[in-house]
Amino acid sequence: MAEVVRGRRDGRPMLIRRHGKSGEMTLSARKVDPNSWTYSVAKGGRRLGGGRMTLIDDGKSWVEVTQGSTADEPGLMMVFTRAPNN
């Protein structure tokens, strides 16, 4: 399922679109440096979670470290790699 957001990494909420439809969820992202940013996901103004994304491997991959909406909720670390073009 693809999710798309359009906007700037300046901290303002952007609607998350799935399959071309706008939902109630928003993503706020703030640039930390040229290769990383922090983000927060909310629904109806209530924060659901967030984290930090960092580009690695010359932009071919990225690491995402998430945090839950509360201190008791565990976070995750994931590594994503783009499939090579054939």
C-alpha positions in Angstrom: 0.0 0.0 0.0 1.6 3.3 -1.1 1.3 6.4 1.0 2.1 9.8 -0.5 2.6 13.1 1.2 3.4 16.4 -0.6 5.0 19.4 1.2 8.1 20.6 2.8 10.1 19.3 5.7 9.3 22.4 7.8 7.2 20.9 10.5 3.8 21.8 9.0 1.3 18.9 8.9 0.7 17.3 5.4 -2.2 15.0 4.6 -1.3 11.4 4.0 -2.8 10.1 0.8 -3.4 6.4 0.2 -4.5 5.2 -3.3 -5.1 8.8 -4.2 -7.6 9.5 -1.4 -6.9 11.9 1.5 -7.4 10.4 4.9 -7.5 11.9 8.4 -3.9 11.2 9.1 -1.1 13.8 8.8 2.7 13.7 8.7 4.8 16.5 10.0 8.5 16.4 9.0 11.4 18.6 9.9 14.8 18.6 8.2 17.7 17.9 10.6 20.4 17.9 7.9 20.6 17.1 4.2 20.3 13.4 4.8 17.9 13.1 7.8 14.7 14.4 9.2 12.4 13.8 12.1 8.7 13.2 11.7 5.4 12.9 13.6 2.2 11.2 12.6 -1.1 12.4 13.9 -4.8 11.6 13.4 -7.4 14.3 14.3 -4.7 16.3 15.9 -3.6 13.5 18.3 0.0 12.3 17.9 0.2 8.6 17.1 4.0 8.3 16.9 7.0 9.5 15.0 10.7 9.0 14.6 13.7 9.8 12.5 14.7 8.8 9.0 18.3 8.9 7.7 19.4 8.3 4.1 22.4 6.0 3.7 24.3 4.3 0.9 24.3 7.4 -1.3 20.5 7.6 -1.0 19.9 4.0 -2.1 18.7 3.0 1.4 17.5 4.6 4.6 17.2 3.8 8.3 14.1 4.6 10.2 14.0 4.7 14.0 10.4 5.0 15.3 9.0 6.0 18.7 5.6 5.3 20.0 3.1 7.9 21.1 3.9 7.2 24.8 7.1 6.3 26.7 5.7 2.8 27.4 5.2 2.0 23.7 8.3 0.4 22.1 10.0 1.8 19.1 11.4 0.0 16.1 14.5 0.3 13.8 14.1 -0.6 10.2 16.3 -0.5 7.1 14.8 0.0 3.7 16.7 -0.5 0.4 15.4 0.4 -3.0 15.3 -2.4 -5.5 17.8 -2.1 -8.3 16.5 -1.1 -11.7 16.6 -4.0 -14.1 
